[in-house]
Amino acid sequence: MAESLLVSALINGIALGAIYALISIGLNIVFGVMDFVNFAHGEYIMLSMYGTFFLYKSTGLNPLILLLVIVPLMFVIGVLTQRIVFQPVLDAPGTMQIFVSLGLLLILQNAALVVFGSETRTLDLPWGSETITLIGAHITYARISAIVLAVGATALLFAFLRYTHLGRVIRATAQSPEGAEIVGVNTKYIYLISFGLGLALVGVASAPLTMIYYITPTVGVQFVLISFVVVVLGGLGNLQGALYAGFFIGILEAVISLYIGSQIAPAFYFALFIAVLYIRSQYGSLSELVRQPLNGGTLG
């Protein structure tokens, strides 16, 4: 019994980590290319979850099929957000960028409260709660889909960045925007695409999220906080680091929840987050420490 509980916790942790990784990689792409931290990232998670919920209610289609609508829609929303909201302040001081990002967070969150109300919604799918047995542990199809989606989307993203012309241009822009412009790259266009990709990954995460979590106007807050933990542990701008850190945090949360309690789990990974900040602070300023991955890998 104890072994099956541990196996169940580990697999559930991998599923959680897969979702955290998807969300965090999206945040990391934006930072790696634009050198911009989007504090409103969690609110787009909330919007994609509501979008999936209402599309399911109106069409009855499987949420995994609805990704064909949600992912392109979130990409377009990302492009429009970057063009209208963030592009005008990219050259502004960092504090101005933070205020704009936080302002967008408050606008989206309060708009959701007005439009959707404070009612908690949930997407109950018969097949989503069905389980398969693995080494004595019962795992739901919803969590299995989270793992498959995360691995598949991440693999496609890495292949896109490495093997396509546009992907190589994005990496070049992340390494040196000035150098990319010298050789004729339209960096403003690349910023649009990168922001769209970041939110498209949020859209991919929406299907398993709506099957596992309750949907409220403030649901994005918890995910954006975890995302910041993940990206700092893995290194801002480091996509592989975010992937590994996402799985690590998910497994850590699941195991601690099993043996100690779910309410204390966040305290452990936030303590780890602070410890990493403290250790890295010995090597430079705060701005340098959040940009310097422990393993030295970056988007470029």
Backbone as CSV, one residue per row, in Angstrom:
resi,resn,N_x,N_y,N_z,CA_x,CA_y,CA_z,C_x,C_y,C_z
1,MET,0.831,-1.204,0.000,0.000,0.000,0.000,0.865,1.253,0.000
2,ALA,1.894,1.275,0.854,2.770,2.443,0.939,3.487,2.670,-0.385
3,GLU,3.923,1.565,-1.018,4.633,1.706,-2.294,3.713,2.243,-3.381
4,SER,2.469,1.760,-3.406,1.534,2.241,-4.427,1.192,3.705,-4.208
5,LEU,1.097,4.147,-2.958,0.838,5.561,-2.669,2.000,6.428,-3.136
6,LEU,3.220,5.936,-2.923,4.393,6.690,-3.352,4.447,6.771,-4.871
7,VAL,4.186,5.645,-5.553,4.181,5.645,-7.020,3.117,6.605,-7.548
8,SER,1.933,6.569,-6.915,0.856,7.467,-7.320,1.261,8.923,-7.135
9,ALA,1.910,9.209,-6.005,2.363,10.584,-5.740,3.406,11.015,-6.755
10,LEU,4.328,10.125,-7.099,5.375,10.462,-8.061,4.793,10.755,-9.441
11,ILE,3.848,9.920,-9.882,3.254,10.136,-11.200,2.402,11.406,-11.209
12,ASN,1.646,11.617,-10.127,0.885,12.866,-10.021,1.822,14.072,-10.006
13,GLY,2.976,13.908,-9.349,3.966,14.977,-9.318,4.535,15.254,-10.698
14,ILE,4.756,14.205,-11.482,5.242,14.386,-12.850,4.199,15.136,-13.682
15,ALA,2.903,14.798,-13.472,1.839,15.497,-14.200,1.791,16.973,-13.814
16,LEU,1.882,17.253,-12.509,1.926,18.645,-12.058,3.140,19.363,-12.635
17,GLY,4.280,18.675,-12.584,5.509,19.259,-13.104,5.419,19.546,-14.588
18,ALA,4.717,18.684,-15.321,4.547,18.904,-16.756,3.780,20.197,-17.015
19,ILE,2.732,20.428,-16.226,1.954,21.659,-16.374,2.794,22.869,-15.984
20,TYR,3.499,22.759,-14.849,4.360,23.867,-14.417,5.424,24.185,-15.475
21,ALA,5.966,23.132,-16.075,7.012,23.333,-17.078,6.471,24.062,-18.296
22,LEU,5.292,23.659,-18.778,4.698,24.313,-19.940,4.496,25.804,-19.694
23,ILE,3.907,26.120,-18.538,3.623,27.517,-18.205,4.924,28.296,-18.066
24,SER,5.902,27.694,-17.405,7.162,28.384,-17.136,8.000,28.573,-18.395
25,ILE,7.968,27.602,-19.294,8.704,27.749,-20.556,8.133,28.914,-21.356
26,GLY,6.793,29.061,-21.321,6.183,30.199,-21.991,6.661,31.518,-21.413
27,LEU,6.751,31.584,-20.086,7.270,32.790,-19.426,8.734,33.017,-19.774
28,ASN,9.477,31.932,-19.871,10.907,32.000,-20.155,11.206,32.471,-21.579
29,ILE,10.373,32.078,-22.533,10.583,32.511,-23.912,10.488,34.026,-23.999
30,VAL,9.466,34.572,-23.347,9.277,36.023,-23.369,10.473,36.727,-22.751
31,PHE,10.947,36.206,-21.623,12.098,36.847,-20.988,13.361,36.668,-21.818
32,GLY,13.571,35.457,-22.312,14.800,35.176,-23.037,14.966,36.031,-24.273
33,VAL,13.860,36.330,-24.966,13.936,37.093,-26.214,13.789,38.592,-25.956
34,MET,12.832,38.971,-25.107,12.510,40.380,-24.919,13.152,40.991,-23.683
35,ASP,13.745,40.156,-22.821,14.290,40.637,-21.558,13.205,41.357,-20.756
36,PHE,12.037,40.710,-20.722,10.849,41.322,-20.110,10.122,40.259,-19.300
37,VAL,9.841,40.555,-18.033,9.112,39.616,-17.167,7.651,40.013,-17.139
38,ASN,6.788,39.120,-17.595,5.355,39.402,-17.674,4.652,38.908,-16.408
39,PHE,4.350,39.825,-15.500,3.680,39.446,-14.269,2.220,39.069,-14.493
40,ALA,1.673,39.406,-15.641,0.285,39.059,-15.956,0.170,37.689,-16.618
41,HIS,1.272,36.949,-16.665,1.275,35.646,-17.333,0.193,34.720,-16.773
42,GLY,-0.005,34.753,-15.462,-0.997,33.887,-14.838,-2.416,34.200,-15.260
43,GLU,-2.689,35.470,-15.585,-4.050,35.826,-15.976,-4.400,35.247,-17.343
44,TYR,-3.394,35.028,-18.170,-3.657,34.382,-19.454,-3.935,32.891,-19.264
45,ILE,-3.370,32.312,-18.219,-3.734,30.939,-17.857,-5.212,30.891,-17.507
46,MET,-5.642,31.848,-16.686,-7.046,31.938,-16.295,-7.949,32.096,-17.515
47,LEU,-7.577,32.981,-18.443,-8.392,33.203,-19.638,-8.474,31.946,-20.501
48,SER,-7.357,31.236,-20.643,-7.375,30.020,-21.462,-8.224,28.926,-20.814
49,MET,-8.231,28.884,-19.479,-9.070,27.897,-18.787,-10.549,28.225,-18.974
50,TYR,-10.915,29.496,-18.849,-12.303,29.893,-19.097,-12.690,29.611,-20.551
51,GLY,-11.768,29.906,-21.475,-12.051,29.640,-22.873,-12.329,28.174,-23.132
52,THR,-11.495,27.304,-22.552,-11.697,25.864,-22.701,-13.022,25.427,-22.083
53,PHE,-13.326,25.976,-20.903,-14.558,25.618,-20.195,-15.799,25.962,-21.020
54,PHE,-15.881,27.194,-21.499,-17.082,27.627,-22.218,-17.181,26.989,-23.600
55,LEU,-16.046,26.742,-24.253,-16.090,26.033,-25.530,-16.600,24.611,-25.341
56,TYR,-16.175,23.968,-24.258,-16.653,22.613,-23.987,-18.155,22.613,-23.729
57,LYS,-18.618,23.593,-22.943,-20.041,23.669,-22.617,-20.886,23.926,-23.864
58,SER,-20.337,24.673,-24.808,-21.118,25.022,-26.004,-21.019,23.982,-27.115
59,THR,-19.919,23.248,-27.156,-19.728,22.281,-28.241,-19.775,20.828,-27.784
60,GLY,-19.411,20.584,-26.526,-19.355,19.217,-26.028,-18.144,18.441,-26.498
61,LEU,-17.221,19.124,-27.184,-16.030,18.452,-27.694,-15.015,18.193,-26.589
62,ASN,-14.212,17.174,-26.763,-13.144,16.852,-25.823,-12.198,18.060,-25.690
63,PRO,-11.835,18.447,-24.446,-10.913,19.580,-24.265,-9.599,19.424,-25.020
64,LEU,-9.161,18.194,-25.224,-7.928,17.984,-25.984,-8.110,18.365,-27.453
65,ILE,-9.315,18.150,-27.986,-9.614,18.576,-29.356,-9.741,20.092,-29.419
66,LEU,-10.263,20.683,-28.345,-10.439,22.133,-28.306,-9.110,22.885,-28.318
67,LEU,-8.022,22.183,-28.071,-6.705,22.822,-28.170,-6.455,23.373,-29.573
68,LEU,-7.100,22.774,-30.581,-6.954,23.256,-31.952,-7.511,24.665,-32.112
69,VAL,-8.387,25.060,-31.191,-8.933,26.417,-31.199,-8.207,27.287,-30.187
70,ILE,-7.998,26.756,-28.976,-7.439,27.550,-27.875,-6.000,27.971,-28.154
71,VAL,-5.177,27.070,-28.649,-3.752,27.383,-28.848,-3.570,28.502,-29.880
72,PRO,-4.171,28.413,-31.082,-4.034,29.543,-32.025,-4.635,30.832,-31.471
73,LEU,-5.748,30.720,-30.748,-6.374,31.913,-30.169,-5.452,32.589,-29.171
74,MET,-4.797,31.813,-28.302,-3.883,32.388,-27.330,-2.655,32.983,-28.019
75,PHE,-2.236,32.374,-29.121,-1.114,32.946,-29.889,-1.488,34.337,-30.405
76,VAL,-2.683,34.463,-30.983,-3.135,35.759,-31.509,-3.271,36.770,-30.377
77,ILE,-3.833,36.350,-29.236,-3.963,37.248,-28.088,-2.584,37.705,-27.617
78,GLY,-1.614,36.804,-27.646,-0.259,37.159,-27.255,0.348,38.197,-28.188
79,VAL,0.155,38.001,-29.488,0.677,38.954,-30.471,0.051,40.329,-30.261
80,LEU,-1.270,40.373,-30.067,-1.964,41.647,-29.869,-1.535,42.314,-28.563
81,THR,-1.369,41.517,-27.519,-0.944,42.080,-26.232,0.434,42.704,-26.342
82,GLN,1.343,41.985,-26.982,2.699,42.517,-27.111,2.708,43.798,-27.943
83,ARG,1.933,43.800,-29.022,1.927,44.959,-29.918,1.275,46.174,-29.262
84,ILE,0.167,45.985,-28.582,-0.610,47.112,-28.065,-0.135,47.556,-26.686
85,VAL,0.201,46.577,-25.813,0.480,46.903,-24.410,1.971,47.024,-24.120
86,PHE,2.754,46.029,-24.546,4.139,45.955,-24.089,5.160,46.585,-25.034
87,GLN,4.908,46.545,-26.324,5.896,47.093,-27.256,6.195,48.568,-26.995
88,PRO,5.191,49.401,-26.666,5.488,50.818,-26.411,6.396,51.069,-25.210
89,VAL,6.520,50.084,-24.289,7.319,50.320,-23.078,8.580,49.467,-23.027
90,LEU,8.925,48.799,-24.136,10.100,47.927,-24.119,11.386,48.706,-23.864
91,ASP,11.428,49.942,-24.316,12.626,50.755,-24.114,12.519,51.648,-22.885
92,ALA,11.422,51.515,-22.139,11.221,52.322,-20.933,12.004,51.711,-19.773
93,PRO,12.189,52.457,-18.682,12.863,51.892,-17.507,12.148,50.645,-16.990
94,GLY,12.902,49.777,-16.314,12.351,48.516,-15.828,11.154,48.688,-14.918
95,THR,11.171,49.737,-14.088,10.042,49.964,-13.183,8.762,50.247,-13.957
96,MET,8.877,50.988,-15.059,7.702,51.270,-15.889,7.146,49.986,-16.485
97,GLN,8.021,49.086,-16.935,7.571,47.810,-17.482,6.839,46.985,-16.423
98,ILE,7.365,47.003,-15.204,6.729,46.257,-14.117,5.345,46.817,-13.826
99,PHE,5.218,48.145,-13.780,3.933,48.763,-13.482,2.910,48.451,-14.570
100,VAL,3.336,48.474,-15.828,2.427,48.146,-16.925,1.968,46.690,-16.821
101,SER,2.910,45.791,-16.527,2.589,44.373,-16.404,1.633,44.117,-15.237
102,LEU,1.901,44.737,-14.088,1.018,44.579,-12.936,-0.342,45.210,-13.189
103,GLY,-0.351,46.340,-13.905,-1.623,46.965,-14.248,-2.473,46.069,-15.132
104,LEU,-1.823,45.415,-16.107,-2.551,44.481,-16.970,-3.097,43.318,-16.155
105,LEU,-2.321,42.835,-15.184,-2.775,41.763,-14.302,-4.072,42.162,-13.606
106,LEU,-4.100,43.348,-13.021,-5.284,43.808,-12.285,-6.475,44.006,-13.217
107,ILE,-6.214,44.537,-14.420,-7.302,44.749,-15.372,-7.930,43.423,-15.776
108,LEU,-7.103,42.445,-16.146,-7.626,41.148,-16.584,-8.348,40.423,-15.459
109,GLN,-7.773,40.479,-14.271,-8.383,39.777,-13.145,-9.731,40.381,-12.772
110,ASN,-9.804,41.695,-12.714,-11.077,42.339,-12.356,-12.104,42.254,-13.477
111,ALA,-11.628,42.288,-14.714,-12.544,42.102,-15.835,-13.166,40.703,-15.784
112,ALA,-12.359,39.698,-15.426,-12.880,38.339,-15.302,-13.909,38.248,-14.186
113,LEU,-13.672,38.970,-13.086,-14.647,38.992,-11.987,-15.972,39.586,-12.443
114,VAL,-15.907,40.640,-13.250,-17.123,41.282,-13.734,-17.857,40.392,-14.736
115,VAL,-17.111,39.821,-15.672,-17.725,39.048,-16.755,-18.170,37.665,-16.297
116,PHE,-17.295,36.960,-15.569,-17.578,35.574,-15.194,-18.127,35.434,-13.784
117,GLY,-17.980,36.471,-12.959,-18.413,36.374,-11.574,-17.406,35.607,-10.734
118,SER,-17.643,35.568,-9.444,-16.726,34.883,-8.529,-17.046,33.402,-8.359
119,GLU,-18.036,32.918,-9.101,-18.437,31.515,-9.007,-17.298,30.583,-9.419
120,THR,-17.116,29.531,-8.627,-16.107,28.521,-8.956,-16.690,27.524,-9.949
121,ARG,-15.962,27.296,-11.022,-16.430,26.362,-12.054,-15.481,25.179,-12.136
122,THR,-16.023,24.073,-12.579,-15.203,22.883,-12.749,-15.681,22.113,-13.970
123,LEU,-14.778,21.444,-14.615,-15.088,20.685,-15.828,-15.038,19.198,-15.475
124,ASP,-16.205,18.608,-15.297,-16.276,17.194,-14.921,-16.438,16.340,-16.174
125,LEU,-15.397,15.605,-16.491,-15.432,14.708,-17.644,-15.377,13.268,-17.154
126,PRO,-16.312,12.440,-17.582,-16.298,11.041,-17.136,-14.965,10.350,-17.396
127,TRP,-14.420,10.550,-18.603,-13.165,9.867,-18.930,-11.977,10.498,-18.213
128,GLY,-12.093,11.802,-17.864,-10.978,12.480,-17.214,-10.674,11.919,-15.840
129,SER,-11.720,11.415,-15.150,-11.524,10.862,-13.810,-11.307,9.357,-13.833
130,GLU,-11.427,8.729,-15.005,-11.141,7.304,-15.108,-9.652,7.071,-14.907
131,THR,-9.317,5.898,-14.418,-7.927,5.640,-14.051,-7.397,4.386,-14.742
132,ILE,-6.070,4.340,-14.820,-5.385,3.112,-15.185,-4.489,2.731,-14.008
133,THR,-4.171,1.479,-13.902,-3.367,0.994,-12.782,-1.932,0.776,-13.231
134,LEU,-0.997,1.379,-12.482,0.418,1.257,-12.796,1.173,0.976,-11.503
135,ILE,1.729,-0.230,-11.401,2.467,-0.654,-10.206,1.601,-0.450,-8.957
136,GLY,0.332,-0.802,-9.074,-0.574,-0.693,-7.935,-1.145,0.687,-7.714
137,ALA,-0.709,1.676,-8.489,-1.198,3.049,-8.321,-2.249,3.358,-9.383
138,HIS,-3.256,4.138,-9.009,-4.329,4.503,-9.925,-4.104,5.934,-10.412
139,ILE,-3.931,6.096,-11.724,-3.616,7.386,-12.314,-4.736,7.779,-13.270
140,THR,-5.232,9.020,-13.136,-6.325,9.474,-13.995,-5.819,9.810,-15.391
141,TYR,-6.729,9.686,-16.354,-6.385,10.018,-17.733,-6.079,11.508,-17.879
142,ALA,-6.702,12.345,-17.046,-6.427,13.783,-17.108,-4.959,14.065,-16.828
143,ARG,-4.395,13.389,-15.834,-2.987,13.616,-15.501,-2.057,12.991,-16.532
144,ILE,-2.468,11.870,-17.096,-1.672,11.270,-18.171,-1.622,12.212,-19.373
145,SER,-2.771,12.829,-19.687,-2.804,13.761,-20.820,-1.910,14.958,-20.567
146,ALA,-1.811,15.391,-19.306,-0.929,16.516,-18.971,0.519,16.171,-19.281
147,ILE,0.937,14.958,-18.924,2.319,14.532,-19.176,2.592,14.451,-20.678
148,VAL,1.680,13.818,-21.413,1.869,13.638,-22.859,1.908,14.991,-23.571
149,LEU,0.978,15.896,-23.196,0.932,17.215,-23.823,2.208,18.004,-23.557
150,ALA,2.663,17.970,-22.301,3.848,18.742,-21.934,5.081,18.239,-22.676
151,VAL,5.272,16.932,-22.680,6.443,16.365,-23.357,6.378,16.634,-24.855
152,GLY,5.198,16.427,-25.450,5.048,16.639,-26.881,5.235,18.093,-27.284
153,ALA,4.602,19.010,-26.542,4.713,20.435,-26.876,6.133,20.941,-26.691
154,THR,6.788,20.485,-25.631,8.165,20.920,-25.381,9.109,20.399,-26.459
155,ALA,8.917,19.148,-26.860,9.757,18.575,-27.918,9.567,19.335,-29.233
156,LEU,8.314,19.664,-29.565,8.043,20.420,-30.787,8.658,21.818,-30.724
157,LEU,8.573,22.443,-29.550,9.140,23.777,-29.403,10.656,23.749,-29.593
158,PHE,11.328,22.798,-28.930,12.779,22.697,-29.055,13.189,22.410,-30.499
159,ALA,12.423,21.542,-31.183,12.728,21.239,-32.587,12.526,22.476,-33.456
160,PHE,11.469,23.229,-33.176,11.203,24.464,-33.923,12.338,25.473,-33.752
161,LEU,12.790,25.659,-32.506,13.845,26.632,-32.247,15.185,26.209,-32.848
162,ARG,15.415,24.913,-32.936,16.726,24.437,-33.390,16.786,24.225,-34.898
163,TYR,15.692,23.770,-35.510,15.795,23.304,-36.891,15.087,24.176,-37.925
164,THR,14.316,25.164,-37.498,13.647,26.017,-38.474,14.357,27.373,-38.567
165,HIS,14.185,28.021,-39.720,14.818,29.331,-39.908,14.301,30.343,-38.896
166,LEU,12.974,30.384,-38.714,12.400,31.327,-37.753,12.885,31.028,-36.338
167,GLY,12.987,29.756,-35.998,13.487,29.389,-34.678,14.905,29.860,-34.455
168,ARG,15.756,29.717,-35.480,17.140,30.176,-35.359,17.203,31.698,-35.249
169,VAL,16.294,32.390,-35.934,16.250,33.852,-35.834,15.835,34.271,-34.431
170,ILE,14.887,33.554,-33.847,14.465,33.849,-32.470,15.625,33.662,-31.511
171,ARG,16.388,32.577,-31.693,17.543,32.338,-30.827,18.610,33.409,-31.017
172,ALA,18.811,33.829,-32.259,19.798,34.880,-32.525,19.378,36.187,-31.863
173,THR,18.087,36.492,-31.914,17.586,37.709,-31.284,17.746,37.642,-29.774
174,ALA,17.549,36.443,-29.198,17.732,36.281,-27.759,19.191,36.503,-27.368
175,GLN,20.118,36.060,-28.210,21.538,36.226,-27.918,21.959,37.688,-28.023
176,SER,21.527,38.362,-29.088,21.943,39.753,-29.295,20.951,40.457,-30.211
177,PRO,20.001,41.204,-29.660,19.048,41.937,-30.504,19.741,42.910,-31.450
178,GLU,20.790,43.579,-30.959,21.504,44.531,-31.804,22.189,43.837,-32.968
179,GLY,22.832,42.693,-32.674,23.488,41.932,-33.733,22.491,41.409,-34.746
180,ALA,21.310,40.965,-34.264,20.281,40.472,-35.180,19.795,41.585,-36.106
181,GLU,19.633,42.790,-35.560,19.182,43.911,-36.387,20.220,44.284,-37.443
182,ILE,21.501,44.165,-37.084,22.567,44.495,-38.037,22.499,43.613,-39.283
183,VAL,22.133,42.333,-39.089,22.069,41.414,-40.234,20.677,41.384,-40.868
184,GLY,19.823,42.341,-40.495,18.549,42.497,-41.188,17.339,41.877,-40.526
185,VAL,17.441,41.423,-39.282,16.303,40.826,-38.584,15.389,41.929,-38.050
186,ASN,14.103,41.767,-38.291,13.114,42.687,-37.736,12.789,42.228,-36.316
187,THR,13.472,42.792,-35.330,13.333,42.315,-33.951,11.930,42.550,-33.400
188,LYS,11.253,43.606,-33.844,9.890,43.853,-33.360,8.959,42.721,-33.780
189,TYR,9.166,42.233,-34.998,8.384,41.086,-35.477,8.695,39.842,-34.652
190,ILE,9.963,39.622,-34.327,10.368,38.465,-33.531,9.785,38.557,-32.124
191,TYR,9.706,39.771,-31.572,9.089,39.947,-30.260,7.620,39.536,-30.291
192,LEU,6.934,39.904,-31.368,5.524,39.518,-31.506,5.373,37.995,-31.525
193,ILE,6.193,37.336,-32.348,6.119,35.879,-32.466,6.464,35.207,-31.139
194,SER,7.474,35.711,-30.454,7.919,35.101,-29.200,6.850,35.221,-28.121
195,PHE,6.232,36.389,-28.026,5.169,36.562,-27.033,3.981,35.653,-27.374
196,GLY,3.678,35.554,-28.662,2.606,34.654,-29.073,2.906,33.208,-28.730
197,LEU,4.163,32.778,-28.927,4.552,31.408,-28.579,4.405,31.168,-27.080
198,GLY,4.799,32.164,-26.283,4.691,32.015,-24.837,3.262,31.772,-24.391
199,LEU,2.325,32.512,-24.971,0.922,32.323,-24.594,0.318,31.085,-25.254
200,ALA,0.837,30.670,-26.402,0.363,29.433,-27.023,0.645,28.238,-26.119
201,LEU,1.797,28.249,-25.440,2.117,27.172,-24.495,1.164,27.181,-23.312
202,VAL,0.768,28.377,-22.890,-0.263,28.487,-21.850,-1.555,27.832,-22.335
203,GLY,-1.886,28.057,-23.609,-3.074,27.438,-24.179,-2.992,25.919,-24.181
204,VAL,-1.805,25.376,-24.451,-1.632,23.916,-24.411,-1.919,23.385,-23.013
205,ALA,-1.502,24.119,-21.991,-1.706,23.679,-20.607,-3.159,23.779,-20.170
206,SER,-3.989,24.516,-20.921,-5.356,24.779,-20.467,-6.218,23.523,-20.390
207,ALA,-6.013,22.580,-21.315,-6.856,21.376,-21.327,-6.700,20.548,-20.048
208,PRO,-5.467,20.127,-19.689,-5.340,19.376,-18.436,-5.669,20.209,-17.204
209,LEU,-5.390,21.520,-17.253,-5.686,22.365,-16.099,-7.181,22.387,-15.793
210,THR,-8.012,22.519,-16.822,-9.448,22.579,-16.593,-10.013,21.250,-16.108
211,MET,-9.287,20.161,-16.375,-9.751,18.851,-15.914,-9.263,18.520,-14.505
212,ILE,-8.292,19.284,-13.996,-7.699,18.979,-12.697,-8.030,20.031,-11.652
213,TYR,-8.102,21.315,-12.049,-8.262,22.413,-11.100,-9.610,23.099,-11.267
214,TYR,-10.042,23.757,-10.178,-11.215,24.624,-10.247,-10.846,25.900,-10.999
215,ILE,-11.849,26.484,-11.647,-11.624,27.693,-12.443,-12.250,28.884,-11.721
216,THR,-11.439,29.882,-11.399,-11.892,31.124,-10.784,-11.123,32.283,-11.424
217,PRO,-11.586,33.515,-11.241,-10.856,34.655,-11.803,-9.463,34.845,-11.216
218,THR,-9.183,34.236,-10.081,-7.873,34.397,-9.449,-7.011,33.143,-9.549
219,VAL,-7.422,32.178,-10.354,-6.686,30.913,-10.419,-5.281,31.106,-10.968
220,GLY,-5.080,32.117,-11.794,-3.768,32.311,-12.399,-2.685,32.719,-11.422
221,VAL,-3.074,33.304,-10.284,-2.087,33.801,-9.326,-1.200,32.677,-8.818
222,GLN,-1.818,31.542,-8.444,-1.026,30.457,-7.884,-0.038,29.895,-8.903
223,PHE,-0.437,29.883,-10.180,0.442,29.322,-11.196,1.580,30.267,-11.558
224,VAL,1.320,31.560,-11.561,2.396,32.482,-11.898,3.430,32.531,-10.783
225,LEU,3.002,32.377,-9.535,3.963,32.331,-8.435,4.862,31.104,-8.557
226,ILE,4.254,29.962,-8.844,5.043,28.742,-9.029,5.951,28.880,-10.244
227,SER,5.457,29.537,-11.288,6.267,29.724,-12.496,7.528,30.513,-12.209
228,PHE,7.412,31.541,-11.367,8.597,32.320,-11.021,9.590,31.480,-10.225
229,VAL,9.084,30.604,-9.366,9.975,29.689,-8.655,10.705,28.797,-9.656
230,VAL,9.957,28.246,-10.609,10.536,27.335,-11.598,11.589,28.035,-12.454
231,VAL,11.272,29.233,-12.958,12.209,29.873,-13.875,13.464,30.363,-13.171
232,VAL,13.344,30.729,-11.897,14.550,31.128,-11.171,15.404,29.906,-10.845
233,LEU,14.761,28.804,-10.485,15.526,27.583,-10.222,16.219,27.094,-11.486
234,GLY,15.501,27.140,-12.618,16.074,26.651,-13.870,16.910,27.685,-14.591
235,GLY,16.706,28.969,-14.259,17.437,30.051,-14.915,16.554,30.775,-15.903
236,LEU,16.313,32.056,-15.681,15.505,32.841,-16.605,16.170,32.863,-17.983
237,GLY,15.390,32.517,-18.989,15.925,32.420,-20.338,16.420,31.028,-20.685
238,ASN,16.424,30.113,-19.725,16.913,28.748,-19.933,15.717,27.810,-20.068
239,LEU,15.376,27.410,-21.290,14.188,26.595,-21.516,14.341,25.188,-20.954
240,GLN,15.508,24.581,-21.149,15.733,23.240,-20.597,15.715,23.284,-19.075
241,GLY,16.299,24.328,-18.512,16.288,24.472,-17.063,14.877,24.577,-16.527
242,ALA,13.995,25.312,-17.231,12.605,25.441,-16.805,11.885,24.093,-16.883
243,LEU,12.207,23.306,-17.900,11.604,21.980,-18.036,11.976,21.095,-16.849
244,TYR,13.265,21.015,-16.539,13.717,20.169,-15.441,13.196,20.687,-14.098
245,ALA,13.248,22.009,-13.912,12.800,22.591,-12.645,11.298,22.398,-12.457
246,GLY,10.534,22.455,-13.556,9.095,22.232,-13.465,8.770,20.839,-12.956
247,PHE,9.436,19.835,-13.527,9.210,18.464,-13.062,9.681,18.297,-11.613
248,PHE,10.798,18.921,-11.275,11.322,18.817,-9.910,10.331,19.392,-8.899
249,ILE,9.801,20.582,-9.181,8.859,21.220,-8.259,7.570,20.405,-8.154
250,GLY,7.096,19.881,-9.285,5.882,19.069,-9.257,6.042,17.818,-8.408
251,ILE,7.162,17.111,-8.574,7.415,15.899,-7.789,7.613,16.250,-6.321
252,LEU,8.359,17.326,-6.050,8.576,17.756,-4.673,7.253,18.065,-3.990
253,GLU,6.386,18.785,-4.681,5.079,19.134,-4.113,4.256,17.886,-3.815
254,ALA,4.246,16.934,-4.745,3.436,15.725,-4.568,3.941,14.871,-3.413
255,VAL,5.262,14.700,-3.305,5.826,13.861,-2.239,5.620,14.505,-0.867
256,ILE,5.851,15.810,-0.780,5.641,16.506,0.494,4.170,16.457,0.890
257,SER,3.270,16.613,-0.084,1.840,16.538,0.206,1.455,15.165,0.746
258,LEU,2.105,14.121,0.243,1.807,12.766,0.680,2.248,12.530,2.118
259,TYR,3.470,12.942,2.441,4.041,12.588,3.740,3.840,13.650,4.834
260,ILE,3.650,14.904,4.425,3.525,15.964,5.432,2.167,16.656,5.344
261,GLY,1.764,17.021,4.146,0.485,17.701,3.967,0.564,18.682,2.823
262,SER,-0.539,18.813,2.085,-0.537,19.672,0.900,-0.393,21.147,1.253
263,GLN,-0.844,21.544,2.442,-0.793,22.961,2.797,0.630,23.442,3.063
264,ILE,1.504,22.522,3.480,2.879,22.920,3.801,3.794,22.830,2.594
265,ALA,3.361,22.150,1.529,4.224,21.933,0.358,4.755,23.229,-0.247
266,PRO,3.913,24.258,-0.451,4.463,25.495,-1.040,5.582,26.109,-0.211
267,ALA,5.525,25.950,1.113,6.567,26.532,1.962,7.930,25.936,1.633
268,PHE,7.964,24.664,1.272,9.239,24.008,0.973,9.855,24.550,-0.310
269,TYR,9.038,24.640,-1.396,9.684,25.081,-2.625,9.907,26.590,-2.652
270,PHE,9.139,27.354,-1.867,9.452,28.779,-1.762,10.710,28.992,-0.915
271,ALA,10.918,28.126,0.081,12.160,28.188,0.856,13.348,27.850,-0.042
272,LEU,13.171,26.860,-0.912,14.223,26.508,-1.872,14.481,27.674,-2.824
273,PHE,13.419,28.321,-3.248,13.517,29.491,-4.117,14.370,30.586,-3.464
274,ILE,14.100,30.873,-2.207,14.861,31.902,-1.484,16.312,31.475,-1.326
275,ALA,16.528,30.182,-1.052,17.891,29.687,-0.882,18.699,29.853,-2.169
276,VAL,18.069,29.556,-3.316,18.760,29.704,-4.599,19.086,31.171,-4.857
277,LEU,18.141,32.054,-4.558,18.398,33.482,-4.711,19.576,33.922,-3.844
278,TYR,19.606,33.419,-2.622,20.684,33.810,-1.712,22.038,33.305,-2.221
279,ILE,22.066,32.037,-2.660,23.323,31.459,-3.132,23.824,32.200,-4.362
280,ARG,22.915,32.459,-5.316,23.333,33.130,-6.537,23.701,34.591,-6.281
281,SER,23.137,35.177,-5.246,23.437,36.578,-4.958,24.899,36.778,-4.575
282,GLN,25.571,35.701,-4.232,26.989,35.796,-3.906,27.841,36.044,-5.146
283,TYR,27.228,35.881,-6.346,27.993,35.996,-7.589,27.664,37.256,-8.383
284,GLY,26.836,38.102,-7.842,26.535,39.334,-8.574,25.281,39.991,-8.065
285,SER,24.804,40.956,-8.811,23.624,41.703,-8.431,22.376,40.856,-8.607
286,LEU,21.264,41.356,-8.107,20.008,40.623,-8.221,19.617,40.438,-9.677
287,SER,19.811,41.486,-10.499,19.459,41.363,-11.922,20.293,40.295,-12.606
288,GLU,21.552,40.143,-12.176,22.417,39.126,-12.774,22.042,37.731,-12.291
289,LEU,21.655,37.628,-11.042,21.426,36.284,-10.504,20.203,35.631,-11.122
290,VAL,19.156,36.399,-11.458,17.988,35.774,-12.056,18.194,35.478,-13.529
291,ARG,19.245,36.039,-14.122,19.516,35.776,-15.525,20.538,34.667,-15.724
292,GLN,21.252,34.285,-14.661,22.383,33.364,-14.815,21.977,31.948,-14.423
293,PRO,21.679,31.066,-15.408,21.310,29.698,-15.093,22.454,28.960,-14.405
294,LEU,22.078,28.062,-13.513,23.113,27.293,-12.810,23.898,26.418,-13.765
295,ASN,23.217,25.915,-14.816,23.917,25.001,-15.721,24.501,25.710,-16.939
296,GLY,24.334,27.026,-16.986,24.946,27.785,-18.065,24.207,27.768,-19.371
297,GLY,23.077,27.041,-19.480,22.349,26.992,-20.742,21.374,28.144,-20.869
298,THR,21.177,28.631,-22.074,20.248,29.724,-22.315,19.423,29.440,-23.534
299,LEU,18.492,30.332,-23.787,17.657,30.194,-24.985,18.502,30.212,-26.231
300,GLY,19.552,31.019,-26.207,20.404,31.085,-27.397,21.313,29.899,-27.527
